[in-house]
């Protein structure tokens, strides 16, 4: 879109009246991006909106310094006592597996 003085004047008036970029774009028959670009080139901005909430900013607590010796040695991996004594699952014979399968088929039908 070619911007002439008339379009820029209308853009400035509508923007200062509080119209959105999309509304101005529809009125001028161009894209919203074109309107935003021209607003930037013209240096037109909206006023700063006041914040809706006023958060309280508290200082962060200071951490205590740790001794450097605590990090000097690698930590050994902790192994659970229960993990070493876990029982392996019972091994089923082919005959037992076929019986379980036959029972499952009988129950589904």
C-alpha positions in Angstrom: 0.0 0.0 0.0 1.3 3.5 -0.8 0.9 5.9 2.1 0.0 9.4 1.1 -0.4 12.4 3.4 -4.2 11.9 3.5 -3.9 8.3 4.7 -1.2 9.2 7.3 -3.4 12.1 8.6 -6.4 9.7 8.9 -4.1 7.1 10.6 -2.9 9.7 13.1 -6.4 11.0 13.9 -7.9 7.5 14.4 -4.9 6.3 16.5 -5.1 9.4 18.8 -8.9 8.8 19.1 -8.2 5.4 20.5 -9.0 3.1 17.6 -7.1 -0.2 17.3 -4.7 -1.1 14.6 -7.2 -3.6 13.2 -10.0 -1.1 13.1 -7.7 1.4 11.3 -6.6 -1.2 8.8 -10.2 -2.1 7.9 -11.0 1.6 7.4 -7.9 2.2 5.2 -8.3 -1.1 3.3 -4.8 -2.5 4.2 -3.4 -5.1 6.6 -3.0 -4.6 10.3 0.8 -5.2 10.0 1.0 -2.3 7.5 -0.8 0.0 10.0 1.5 -1.2 12.8 4.6 -0.6 10.7 3.5 3.0 9.8 2.7 3.7 13.4 6.2 2.7 14.3 7.7 4.8 11.5 5.7 7.8 12.6 6.7 7.3 16.2 3.1 7.0 17.5 2.6 5.1 20.7 -0.1 4.5 23.2 0.3 5.9 26.7 1.7 3.6 29.3 -0.9 1.6 31.1 -0.7 1.6 34.9 -0.1 -1.8 36.5 -3.2 -3.5 37.8 -1.5 -5.0 40.8 1.3 -3.8 43.0 3.3 -6.9 44.0 5.5 -6.7 47.1 9.1 -7.4 46.3 10.9 -9.1 49.1 14.6 -9.6 49.3 15.9 -13.1 48.8 17.3 -14.8 51.9 21.0 -15.2 52.0 22.3 -18.8 51.8 25.0 -20.0 54.1 28.3 -20.7 52.6 29.1 -24.4 52.5 32.6 -25.8 53.1 34.5 -26.6 49.9 35.5 -30.0 51.4 31.9 -31.2 51.1 32.0 -31.1 47.3 35.6 -32.3 46.9 34.9 -36.1 47.0 32.4 -37.8 44.8 29.4 -39.2 46.6 29.0 -43.0 46.6 25.8 -44.3 45.0 23.2 -45.3 47.6 21.8 -48.7 47.1 18.6 -49.8 48.8 18.8 -52.9 50.9 15.5 -54.2 49.6 16.8 -54.1 46.0 19.5 -56.7 46.7 17.0 -59.1 48.3 14.2 -58.9 45.8 12.7 -62.2 44.8 12.6 -63.1 41.2 9.2 -64.0 39.8 8.4 -67.7 39.7 9.1 -69.4 36.4 6.0 -71.1 34.9 6.1 -74.2 32.9 4.6 -74.5 29.4 1.8 -76.6 30.8 0.9 -73.9 33.4 1.0 -71.2 30.8 -1.3 -73.1 28.5 -3.7 -73.7 31.5 -3.7 -69.9 32.2 -4.4 -69.2 28.6 -7.2 -71.7 28.3 -8.8 -70.3 31.5 -8.6 -66.7 30.0 -10.1 -67.8 26.7 -12.9 -69.6 28.6 -13.7 -66.5 30.7 -13.8 -64.1 27.7 -16.3 -66.2 25.6 
